[in-house]
Amino acid sequence: MMGMGGTAGMLRQMGVPGASLLGPLLAIAEPLAGVALVIGLLTRIAGLGVAIDMLGAMLFFHRLHGFFVPMGIEFPMMLCASGLALTALGAGPFSVDHAVSARRTSN
């Protein structure tokens, strides 16, 4: 695990502007967004966060390595598209978002 300092250092090494600010933010946001998407909590916000994160990853790192995996933009592009789809469509019927929404409409 890299932690906040390690993430900032990695971003700094890649030449990402604002790495000292973005590093801790990404170190917190990435795992939280992942967990939120798995349980379907704040799905649209988490999906947008993943899409923005992957767009940055593609622009600053993966584009330099071509299209195909393991280091190209192929996989981050799919994650970005998935995040955008979740942002547009929201969570499904087995999500926390759906349970909260159903509870709100029944009251």
Secondary structure, 3 states (H helix, E strand, C coil): CCHHHHHHHHHHHHCCCCHHHHHHHHHHHHHHHHHHHHHCCCHHHHHHHHHHHHHHHHHHCHHHHCCCCCCCCHHHHHHHHHHHHHHHHCCCCCCHHHHHHHHHHHC
